[in-house]
Amino acid sequence: MIDGWRWDSTLFQGSAAYYGRGRLPYAPGFAETLRAALGLDGRGRLLDVGCGPGTVALALAGFFQEVVGLDPDQDMLAEAERQRERRGITNARWVPGRAEDLPGAVSGGFRVVAFGQSFHWTDRDRVAAAVLELLEPGGAFVHLSDLKNPPAEAHSSPLPHPAPPAEQISELVRHYLGPERRAGQGTLPNGTPGREDLVLARAGFENAERHVVPAGQVVTRGVDDLVAWVFSLSFSAPHLFGDRLEDFRRDLHALLRQASPDGRFAEHLPPTEIMTWRRPR
């Protein structure tokens, strides 16, 4: 578990409406990279744990017979269903629940269980053991995330507009919410944990593989896109501001307009890191 923090249902409360617009996508080609790495061929089942609005599940749906998304936030699942209907995908369904509800929350027999930047919120040793039980022999645990500190060549294209003022935004959030990073009703005094490799090894997984999907494309964003990004984050979810939400929104708009008077920003799309581990056969 995360030191000094206990999960609660408000972690992403109010964020679902902002997620799709605010979050940058995974690198183009991440789904095809995963298909090739795991030999996906339209058979078997995928479980996407902490699926949010269905970003990973819907991108991979064409490679499986069935896709199941699990998330404790009902608003996220409602958004996932809207996206499923909009795309005309018929083999995806959504289940309310936490990762810690596994394996009982869903029936087993999955070819792949995926975590898209969600595993760090869980009781990782407990969840890894449950995933091992849910997977078919030889099935894959998949962890997707933005690549931290990508090499300089990944950012070779010049930016046509100012970069988002991330540090100033963080300072504004701290001004409203205090110096410790907020998360639901608690705080994260020591941040979230890493070293998933150690957790998976303890659980009995093997044959780790790492795949980096290149990106670096320049993405242009507007003020409302960056406001949506801020409200999509756990440490600045809308509910945390209480009756000061509109004051914060006003000050955030002012900060962004000062950083870019024409309201346009640009940033490089980060590469996507895909880690896979196998259940022994």
MIMIBA-300191 format. One record per residue: residue number from 1; x, y, z of N, C-alpha, C, O in turn; chain. Coordinates in steps of 0.05 Angstrom, whole numbers. Example, Ala and Ser with C-alpha at 12.3 -4.5 7.8 and 13.67 -1.06 7.14 Angstrom:
2
REC   num       nu       nv       nw      cau      cav      caw       cu       cv       cw       ou       ov       ow   cadena
REC     1      264     -114      156      246      -90      156      264      -66      156      285      -66      169        A
REC     2      257      -45      142      273      -21      143      258        1      157      268       23      161        A
***
This chain:
281
REC   num       nu       nv       nw      cau      cav      caw       cu       cv       cw       ou       ov       ow   cadena
REC     1       17      -24        0        0        0        0       18       25        0       41       24        6        A
REC     2        6       48       -7       20       73       -7       23       83       21        4       83       37        A
REC     3       48       90       29       54       98       56       36      122       64       35      142       49        A
REC     4       23      120       87        9      143       98      -17      151       84      -27      173       88        A
REC     5      -27      133       66      -51      141       51      -70      117       50      -62       94       47        A
REC     6      -96      123       51     -117      102       49     -136      110       26     -145      133       24        A
REC     7     -141       91        8     -158       96      -15     -186      104       -6     -196       94       15        A
REC     8     -199      122      -21     -228      127      -17     -240      134      -44     -226      139      -63        A
REC     9     -266      133      -44     -281      134      -70     -280      162      -83     -290      165     -105        A
REC    10     -269      182      -69     -269      209      -81     -243      214      -96     -238      237     -105        A
REC    11     -226      194     -100     -199      198     -112     -201      214     -138     -186      233     -142        A
REC    12     -219      206     -156     -222      220     -181     -250      232     -184     -261      235     -206        A
REC    13     -263      239     -162     -290      249     -163     -292      275     -179     -277      294     -174        A
REC    14     -310      275     -198     -313      298     -216     -294      300     -239     -296      319     -255        A
REC    15     -275      281     -241     -255      283     -262     -263      271     -289     -252      277     -310        A
REC    16     -283      253     -289     -289      237     -313     -296      255     -336     -288      249     -359        A
REC    17     -310      277     -331     -319      294     -353     -296      308     -367     -298      318     -389        A
REC    18     -273      310     -353     -250      324     -363     -228      306     -374     -210      315     -388        A
REC    19     -230      280     -369     -209      262     -374     -202      260     -404     -178      263     -412        A
REC    20     -222      255     -421     -217      252     -449     -205      276     -462     -187      273     -479        A
REC    21     -214      299     -454     -203      324     -466     -176      332     -454     -159      342     -468        A
REC    22     -173      327     -428     -150      337     -414     -125      320     -417     -103      331     -418        A
REC    23     -128      294     -417     -104      276     -417      -93      273     -445     -108      269     -464        A
REC    24      -67      274     -447      -55      268     -473      -58      238     -479      -58      222     -460        A
REC    25      -61      231     -504      -64      203     -511      -38      187     -508      -16      199     -506        A
REC    26      -39      161     -507      -16      145     -509       -4      148     -537      -17      158     -555        A
REC    27       21      141     -540       35      144     -566       20      129     -588       11      106     -584        A
REC    28       17      141     -611        5      127     -634       20      101     -639       45      100     -639        A
REC    29        5       79     -642       17       54     -647       21       37     -622       31       15     -624        A
REC    30       13       47     -599       17       31     -574        1        5     -576       10      -16     -567        A
REC    31      -24        7     -587      -40      -17     -588      -28      -38     -607      -28      -62     -601        A
REC    32      -18      -29     -630       -6      -47     -649       20      -59     -637       26      -83     -642        A
REC    33       35      -43     -622       59      -54     -609       52      -76     -590       65      -97     -589        A
REC    34       31      -72     -574       23      -92     -555       12     -117     -570       17     -139     -561        A
REC    35       -3     -113     -591      -12     -136     -607       11     -153     -616       10     -177     -614        A
REC    36       31     -140     -627       54     -155     -638       69     -168     -615       78     -191     -618        A
REC    37       73     -154     -593       89     -165     -571       76     -190     -558       90     -208     -550        A
REC    38       49     -191     -557       35     -212     -544       22     -232     -564       10     -252     -555        A
REC    39       25     -227     -590       13     -245     -609      -17     -245     -608      -30     -266     -611        A
REC    40      -30     -222     -603      -59     -220     -601      -72     -225     -628      -62     -215     -649        A
REC    41      -93     -240     -628     -105     -249     -654     -135     -250     -654     -148     -264     -669        A
REC    42     -148     -234     -636     -177     -234     -635     -189     -254     -616     -213     -255     -612        A
REC    43     -173     -271     -604     -183     -291     -585     -177     -282     -557     -161     -265     -552        A
REC    44     -191     -295     -538     -186     -290     -510     -199     -265     -500     -213     -251     -514        A
REC    45     -193     -259     -474     -206     -237     -460     -185     -219     -448     -164     -227     -440        A
REC    46     -192     -193     -448     -176     -172     -435     -191     -161     -411     -215     -156     -413        A
REC    47     -177     -158     -389     -187     -143     -366     -170     -118     -362     -146     -120     -360        A
REC    48     -183      -95     -363     -170      -69     -360     -177      -59     -332     -200      -51     -327        A
REC    49     -157      -59     -313     -162      -53     -285     -157      -23     -281     -135      -13     -288        A
REC    50     -176       -9     -269     -174       20     -267     -178       32     -294     -162       49     -303        A
REC    51     -199       23     -308     -202       29     -337     -208       58     -342     -205       68     -365        A
REC    52     -218       73     -322     -225      101     -327     -246      102     -349     -265       87     -349        A
REC    53     -243      121     -368     -263      124     -389     -258      105     -413     -268      110     -435        A
REC    54     -244       83     -408     -241       62     -428     -219       67     -448     -219       55     -470        A
REC    55     -199       83     -442     -178       91     -461     -164       66     -472     -161       63     -496        A
REC    56     -154       49     -454     -139       26     -462     -157        4     -472     -152       -8     -493        A
REC    57     -179       -1     -458     -197      -23     -465     -208      -20     -493     -209      -39     -508        A
REC    58     -217        4     -500     -229        8     -526     -208        8     -548     -214       -1     -571        A
REC    59     -184       17     -542     -163       16     -563     -155      -12     -570     -146      -18     -592        A
REC    60     -158      -30     -550     -149      -58     -555     -172      -77     -561     -167     -101     -566        A
REC    61     -196      -67     -561     -220      -85     -564     -219     -102     -589     -229     -125     -588        A
REC    62     -208      -92     -610     -208     -107     -635     -189     -131     -635     -190     -148     -653        A
REC    63     -172     -134     -614     -153     -155     -612     -163     -178     -594     -148     -197     -590        A
REC    64     -187     -176     -583     -197     -196     -565     -226     -203     -571     -240     -189     -585        A
REC    65     -234     -226     -561     -262     -234     -563     -279     -218     -545     -302     -210     -552        A
REC    66     -269     -212     -521     -284     -196     -501     -265     -179     -486     -243     -187     -479        A
REC    67     -275     -155     -479     -259     -136     -463     -277     -128     -439     -300     -121     -442        A
REC    68     -265     -129     -415     -278     -121     -390     -263      -99     -377     -239     -101     -373        A
REC    69     -276      -77     -371     -264      -55     -357     -274      -54     -328     -298      -56     -323        A
REC    70     -255      -51     -309     -262      -50     -281     -253      -23     -270     -230      -15     -274        A
REC    71     -271       -9     -256     -264       17     -244     -284       23     -221     -308       16     -224        A
REC    72     -275       35     -199     -294       41     -177     -310       66     -181     -329       71     -167        A
REC    73     -303       82     -201     -316      108     -205     -338      105     -226     -333      100     -249        A
REC    74     -363      108     -217     -386      104     -235     -386      124     -258     -395      118     -280        A
REC    75     -377      149     -252     -377      169     -274     -357      161     -295     -361      166     -319        A
REC    76     -334      149     -288     -315      140     -307     -327      117     -324     -324      117     -349        A
REC    77     -342       99     -311     -354       77     -327     -376       88     -345     -379       77     -367        A
REC    78     -390      108     -336     -411      120     -354     -398      133     -378     -408      131     -401        A
REC    79     -375      146     -374     -361      158     -397     -350      136     -415     -350      139     -440        A
REC    80     -340      114     -403     -330       92     -420     -352       80     -437     -348       73     -460        A
REC    81     -376       78     -426     -399       68     -441     -406       87     -464     -413       78     -486        A
REC    82     -405      113     -458     -411      132     -480     -391      130     -502     -398      131     -526        A
REC    83     -366      126     -495     -345      123     -516     -349       97     -531     -344       96     -555        A
REC    84     -356       76     -517     -361       50     -530     -383       53     -551     -380       44     -574        A
REC    85     -405       66     -543     -428       69     -562     -420       87     -585     -427       82     -608        A
REC    86     -405      108     -580     -397      127     -601     -380      113     -622     -382      118     -646        A
REC    87     -363       94     -613     -345       80     -631     -358       55     -643     -346       42     -661        A
REC    88     -381       47     -634     -394       24     -645     -381       -2     -637     -382      -22     -652        A
REC    89     -367       -3     -614     -354      -27     -605     -374      -44     -590     -387      -34     -572        A
REC    90     -375      -69     -596     -396      -87     -585     -386     -108     -565     -402     -122     -553        A
REC    91     -360     -110     -562     -349     -132     -546     -336     -122     -520     -320     -136     -508        A
REC    92     -344      -98     -511     -334      -87     -486     -356      -83     -466     -378      -75     -473        A
REC    93     -350      -88     -441     -370      -83     -419     -354      -73     -395     -330      -76     -393        A
REC    94     -370      -62     -376     -357      -48     -353     -368      -59     -327     -392      -65     -324        A
REC    95     -350      -62     -308     -357      -73     -282     -348      -54     -260     -324      -46     -260        A
REC    96     -366      -45     -242     -357      -28     -220     -342      -44     -199     -350      -65     -191        A
REC    97     -319      -33     -190     -304      -46     -170     -275      -37     -169     -265      -25     -188        A
REC    98     -262      -44     -147     -234      -38     -144     -217      -61     -151     -226      -84     -153        A
REC    99     -191      -56     -156     -172      -78     -161     -172      -97     -138     -168     -121     -142        A
REC   100     -175      -87     -114     -174     -104      -90     -198     -123      -88     -199     -141      -71        A
REC   101     -219     -118     -105     -242     -136     -106     -236     -161     -122     -251     -181     -122        A
REC   102     -213     -161     -136     -205     -185     -152     -195     -206     -133     -184     -200     -112        A
REC   103     -198     -232     -141     -210     -242     -166     -240     -244     -166     -251     -251     -187        A
REC   104     -254     -238     -144     -282     -244     -143     -299     -225     -160     -322     -233     -166        A
REC   105     -289     -201     -167     -306     -182     -182     -312     -192     -210     -332     -183     -221        A
REC   106     -295     -209     -221     -299     -219     -249     -292     -248     -249     -277     -258     -233        A
REC   107     -303     -262     -269     -295     -290     -273     -268     -291     -287     -261     -273     -303        A
REC   108     -252     -312     -281     -225     -313     -291     -223     -323     -320     -243     -325     -334        A
REC   109     -199     -329     -328     -194     -338     -355     -188     -316     -374     -199     -314     -396        A
REC   110     -170     -297     -366     -162     -274     -383     -135     -280     -396     -117     -291     -384        A
REC   111     -134     -272     -421     -108     -274     -435      -89     -251     -427      -65     -255     -426        A
REC   112     -101     -228     -422      -85     -204     -414     -100     -189     -392     -125     -186     -393        A
REC   113      -86     -180     -372      -96     -161     -352      -79     -137     -353      -54     -138     -350        A
REC   114      -91     -113     -359      -76      -89     -364      -81      -68     -342     -103      -66     -332        A
REC   115      -61      -52     -337      -63      -29     -319      -51       -5     -333      -27       -4     -338        A
REC   116      -68       14     -341      -59       38     -354      -55       60     -333      -74       75     -327        A
REC   117      -31       63     -323      -25       83     -303      -43       82     -279      -52      102     -268        A
REC   118      -50       57     -270      -68       54     -247      -58       35     -226      -68       35     -203        A
REC   119      -37       19     -232      -28       -1     -213      -18       11     -187      -20        0     -165        A
REC   120       -6       35     -189        6       48     -165      -15       56     -145       -8       62     -122        A
REC   121      -40       57     -152      -61       64     -133      -71       40     -117      -87       43      -99        A
REC   122      -61       16     -122      -72       -8     -111      -54      -19      -89      -31      -11      -85        A
REC   123      -65      -38      -74      -49      -55      -56      -35      -75      -74      -46      -96      -80        A
REC   124      -11      -68      -83        1      -81     -106        7     -110     -102        2     -126     -120        A
REC   125       17     -118      -79       23     -146      -75       -3     -163      -75       -4     -184      -87        A
REC   126      -23     -153      -63      -49     -167      -62      -61     -169      -90      -70     -190      -98        A
REC   127      -60     -147     -105      -72     -146     -132      -56     -163     -151      -68     -177     -168        A
REC   128      -29     -162     -149      -13     -179     -167      -19     -209     -163      -21     -224     -183        A
REC   129      -23     -217     -138      -30     -245     -133      -57     -252     -145      -61     -274     -155        A
REC   130      -76     -233     -143     -103     -238     -154     -102     -240     -185     -115     -256     -197        A
REC   131      -86     -223     -197      -83     -223     -226      -71     -249     -236      -79     -261     -256        A
REC   132      -51     -259     -221      -39     -285     -228      -60     -307     -229      -59     -325     -246        A
REC   133      -79     -306     -210     -100     -325     -209     -120     -323     -232     -131     -342     -242        A
REC   134     -124     -298     -241     -144     -293     -262     -133     -300     -290     -148     -306     -308        A
REC   135     -107     -298     -294      -95     -302     -320      -95     -332     -328      -92     -349     -311        A
REC   136      -97     -336     -354      -92     -363     -365      -62     -369     -363      -46     -350     -361        A
REC   137      -54     -394     -362      -26     -401     -363      -13     -388     -388      -22     -390     -410        A
REC   138        9     -374     -383       22     -359     -404       11     -332     -410       21     -317     -426        A
REC   139      -11     -325     -396      -24     -299     -399       -6     -276     -389       14     -281     -375        A
REC   140      -12     -252     -397        5     -229     -392       -7     -208     -374      -30     -200     -377        A
REC   141        9     -199     -355        4     -175     -339       17     -152     -355       41     -153     -361        A
REC   142        2     -131     -361       12     -108     -377       10      -83     -361      -11      -77     -349        A
REC   143       31      -67     -361       32      -42     -347       39      -20     -368       61      -22     -380        A
REC   144       22       -1     -371       27       21     -391       30       47     -376       16       53     -356        A
REC   145       48       64     -385       52       90     -373       67      108     -393       79       98     -412        A
REC   146       65      134     -388       82      152     -403      111      147     -395      117      142     -372        A
REC   147      129      149     -414      158      145     -408      168      170     -394      167      192     -405        A
REC   148      178      166     -370      189      189     -355      217      196     -366      233      178     -372        A
REC   149      223      222     -368      249      231     -377      258      218     -404      278      205     -405        A
REC   150      242      222     -425      249      211     -451      275      223     -461      282      246     -453        A
REC   151      290      210     -479      315      221     -489      310      246     -505      288      251     -515        A
REC   152      330      263     -507      327      289     -520      317      286     -549      302      303     -558        A
REC   153      326      265     -563      318      263     -591      288      258     -594      277      262     -616        A
REC   154      274      251     -573      245      247     -574      231      274     -577      208      275     -584        A
REC   155      246      296     -571      234      323     -572      249      340     -592      256      363     -586        A
REC   156      252      329     -615      268      343     -635      254      366     -649      266      385     -658        A
REC   157      227      365     -650      212      386     -664      209      411     -646      203      408     -622        A
REC   158      213      435     -657      209      459     -640      180      463     -634      162      454     -649        A
REC   159      175      477     -612      147      482     -605      138      509     -617      152      529     -614        A
REC   160      115      509     -630      105      534     -642       91      553     -623       86      576     -630        A
REC   161       86      544     -599       72      560     -578       86      554     -551      101      535     -549        A
REC   162       80      570     -531       92      565     -505       84      537     -494       62      528     -500        A
REC   163      101      525     -479       95      500     -466       75      506     -442       76      528     -431        A
REC   164       59      487     -435       41      491     -412       58      498     -387       78      485     -382        A
REC   165       50      518     -371       65      526     -348       60      508     -324       47      515     -305        A
REC   166       71      484     -326       64      463     -306       71      471     -278       56      466     -259        A
REC   167       95      482     -274      103      489     -247       85      511     -235       78      510     -211        A
REC   168       79      531     -251       61      552     -241       33      541     -235       21      550     -215        A
REC   169       24      522     -251       -2      510     -245        0      495     -218      -18      497     -202        A
REC   170       22      480     -214       25      466     -189       26      485     -165       15      479     -144        A
REC   171       39      507     -169       40      527     -147       12      538     -141        5      542     -118        A
REC   172       -4      542     -162      -31      552     -157      -48      531     -142      -63      538     -124        A
REC   173      -45      506     -150      -59      484     -136      -50      484     -107      -67      481      -89        A
REC   174      -24      486     -101      -15      486      -74      -26      510      -58      -31      508      -34        A
REC   175      -28      533      -71      -39      556      -58      -67      551      -48      -75      560      -27        A
REC   176      -83      536      -64     -111      531      -56     -113      506      -38     -130      506      -20        A
REC   177      -97      486      -42     -101      461      -28      -80      454       -8      -82      433        6        A
REC   178      -59      470       -5      -38      464       14      -14      451        2      -14      443      -21        A
REC   179        8      449       17       34      440        6       36      411        0       51      403      -17        A
REC   180       20      394       15       21      365       10        2      357      -13      -20      367      -14        A
REC   181       12      339      -29       -5      330      -52      -30      316      -42      -28      298      -26        A
REC   182      -53      325      -51      -78      314      -43      -85      289      -60      -76      286      -83        A
REC   183     -100      271      -48     -110      247      -61     -135      238      -47     -133      226      -25        A
REC   184     -158      242      -59     -183      236      -45     -185      252      -20     -181      276      -20        A
REC   185     -192      239        2     -194      253       28     -167      254       43     -166      266       65        A
REC   186     -146      243       31     -120      243       45      -99      257       29     -105      272       10        A
REC   187      -74      253       37      -51      264       23      -31      243       17      -32      221       28        A
REC   188      -12      249       -1        9      231       -8       36      242        2       50      254      -14        A
REC   189       42      238       27       67      250       38       92      240       25      112      254       23        A
REC   190       91      215       14      115      203        2      111      197      -27      127      182      -39        A
REC   191       90      207      -40       84      201      -68       74      173      -72       68      159      -52        A
REC   192       73      164      -97       65      137     -103       89      119     -109      110      129     -117        A
REC   193       87       93     -104      110       75     -107      117       68     -135      100       70     -153        A
REC   194      141       59     -139      150       48     -165      159       19     -162      149        4     -145        A
REC   195      178       11     -179      190      -15     -178      169      -37     -181      168      -56     -164        A
REC   196      152      -35     -201      133      -56     -206      146      -83     -211      134     -104     -206        A
REC   197      171      -82     -221      185     -107     -227      188     -124     -202      186     -149     -203        A
REC   198      194     -111     -180      197     -127     -155      171     -138     -145      170     -161     -136        A
REC   199      150     -123     -148      123     -133     -140      115     -157     -156      106     -177     -146        A
REC   200      119     -155     -183      111     -177     -200      128     -202     -196      118     -224     -197        A
REC   201      154     -198     -190      171     -221     -185      162     -235     -159      161     -260     -158        A
REC   202      155     -220     -138      146     -232     -114      120     -248     -118      116     -269     -105        A
REC   203      104     -239     -137       78     -253     -142       82     -278     -158       64     -295     -159        A
REC   204      105     -282     -171      110     -306     -187      109     -302     -217      110     -322     -231        A
REC   205      108     -277     -226      109     -272     -255      138     -274     -265      157     -273     -249        A
REC   206      140     -278     -291      167     -282     -303      168     -270     -331      148     -260     -341        A
REC   207      192     -272     -343      196     -264     -371      187     -235     -376      171     -229     -394        A
REC   208      198     -216     -361      192     -188     -364      202     -178     -391      224     -185     -399        A
REC   209      186     -162     -405      195     -149     -429      187     -120     -428      166     -112     -417        A
REC   210      204     -103     -441      199      -74     -441      197      -65     -470      214      -72     -486        A
REC   211      177      -49     -476      174      -38     -503      168       -8     -500      151        0     -485        A
REC   212      183        8     -515      179       37     -515      168       45     -542      181       40     -563        A
REC   213      144       57     -542      131       65     -567      138       94     -571      130      111     -555        A
REC   214      153      101     -592      162      129     -595      138      148     -601      117      140     -612        A
REC   215      142      172     -594      122      193     -600      138      219     -607      154      219     -626        A
REC   216      133      240     -592      147      265     -596      133      285     -614      142      307     -618        A
REC   217      109      277     -625       94      295     -642       86      320     -626       81      318     -601        A
REC   218       85      342     -639       77      367     -626       46      368     -624       32      365     -645        A
REC   219       36      372     -600        7      374     -596        1      402     -587       12      413     -568        A
REC   220      -18      415     -601      -27      442     -594      -52      440     -577      -71      426     -584        A
REC   221      -51      456     -556      -74      455     -537      -83      483     -530      -67      502     -531        A
REC   222     -109      486     -524     -120      511     -516     -123      513     -486     -118      494     -471        A
REC   223     -133      536     -477     -137      541     -449     -156      521     -437     -150      509     -416        A
REC   224     -178      516     -450     -198      497     -439     -187      468     -438     -194      453     -421        A
REC   225     -169      462     -457     -156      435     -456     -139      432     -431     -139      411     -418        A
REC   226     -124      453     -424     -107      452     -401     -123      453     -375     -115      441     -355        A
REC   227     -144      468     -375     -162      467     -351     -173      439     -347     -174      429     -325        A
REC   228     -181      426     -369     -190      398     -367     -168      380     -357     -174      362     -341        A
REC   229     -144      384     -366     -121      368     -356     -118      371     -326     -115      351     -312        A
REC   230     -119      395     -316     -116      399     -287     -138      385     -272     -133      372     -251        A
REC   231     -163      387     -281     -185      375     -267     -186      344     -270     -201      331     -257        A
REC   232     -171      334     -289     -170      305     -293     -150      291     -274     -150      267     -273        A
REC   233     -134      307     -259     -114      296     -242     -124      291     -214     -140      307     -204        A
REC   234     -114      270     -201     -124      263     -174     -118      286     -154     -135      291     -137        A
REC   235      -95      299     -157      -87      319     -137     -100      346     -141      -97      364     -125        A
REC   236     -115      349     -163     -130      374     -168     -158      367     -179     -169      383     -195        A
REC   237     -170      345     -170     -197      338     -178     -216      359     -168     -212      372     -148        A
REC   238     -238      365     -183     -255      387     -176     -265      388     -148     -267      409     -136        A
REC   239     -272      364     -137     -284      364     -110     -266      375      -88     -275      384      -68        A
REC   240     -240      374      -93     -221      383      -72     -223      412      -66     -215      421      -45        A
REC   241     -233      428      -85     -233      457      -82     -258      467      -67     -260      490      -59        A
REC   242     -278      449      -64     -302      456      -49     -315      481      -60     -319      483      -85        A
REC   243     -322      500      -43     -336      524      -52     -317      545      -64     -325      567      -71        A
REC   244     -291      537      -66     -272      555      -79     -266      546     -108     -247      556     -120        A
REC   245     -281      527     -118     -276      516     -145     -276      538     -166     -258      539     -182        A
REC   246     -296      555     -166     -298      575     -187     -276      596     -184     -267      607     -204        A
REC   247     -268      602     -159     -245      620     -155     -220      608     -167     -205      622     -181        A
REC   248     -216      582     -162     -192      569     -173     -194      569     -204     -174      574     -217        A
REC   249     -217      563     -215     -220      562     -244     -213      590     -256     -199      592     -276        A
REC   250     -223      611     -243     -217      638     -252     -187      644     -252     -176      655     -271        A
REC   251     -175      637     -229     -146      642     -227     -130      625     -246     -109      634     -257        A
REC   252     -139      601     -252     -125      584     -271     -127      595     -299     -107      596     -313        A
REC   253     -151      605     -306     -154      618     -332     -135      642     -335     -122      646     -355        A
REC   254     -134      658     -314     -117      682     -315      -87      674     -317      -73      687     -333        A
REC   255      -79      654     -303      -51      645     -305      -45      636     -333      -24      643     -344        A
REC   256      -63      620     -345      -58      610     -372      -58      632     -393      -42      632     -412        A
REC   257      -75      652     -390      -76      674     -409      -51      691     -406      -41      702     -426        A
REC   258      -40      694     -382      -15      708     -378        8      693     -391       26      706     -403        A
REC   259        8      667     -389       30      651     -401       28      650     -431       49      648     -444        A
REC   260        5      653     -443        2      653     -472      -22      670     -479      -45      661     -478        A
REC   261      -18      695     -486      -40      714     -491      -60      704     -512      -83      711     -511        A
REC   262      -50      689     -532      -69      680     -552      -82      653     -544      -98      643     -560        A
REC   263      -76      643     -521      -90      620     -510      -82      594     -523      -96      574     -520        A
REC   264      -59      593     -536      -49      568     -548      -23      559     -535       -5      575     -530        A
REC   265      -22      533     -531        2      521     -519       10      497     -536       -6      487     -552        A
REC   266       35      488     -534       44      465     -549       62      448     -531       76      459     -513        A
REC   267       61      422     -535       79      404     -520       84      379     -537       69      374     -556        A
REC   268      104      365     -530      111      340     -544       96      317     -532       96      314     -507        A
REC   269       84      300     -549       71      276     -539       92      257     -528      111      251     -542        A
REC   270       89      248     -503      111      231     -492      110      203     -504       88      193     -511        A
REC   271      132      189     -505      132      161     -513      116      145     -492      113      154     -469        A
REC   272      107      122     -500       93      104     -482      111       80     -475      122       67     -493        A
REC   273      113       74     -449      128       51     -440      108       28     -434       89       32     -419        A
REC   274      113        5     -446       96      -19     -441      114      -40     -428      134      -48     -440        A
REC   275      106      -49     -405      120      -71     -391      101      -94     -390       77      -92     -384        A
REC   276      111     -118     -397       95     -142     -396      110     -163     -379      134     -166     -380        A
REC   277       94     -179     -364      103     -202     -349       84     -225     -355       61     -221     -361        A
REC   278       94     -249     -353       78     -273     -360       72     -290     -335       89     -292     -317        A
REC   279       48     -301     -334       42     -322     -315       56     -347     -325       54     -354     -349        A
REC   280       70     -362     -308       83     -387     -317       62     -406     -328       39     -407     -319        A
REC   281       70     -422     -348       52     -442     -359       51     -466     -341       37     -485     -348        A
***
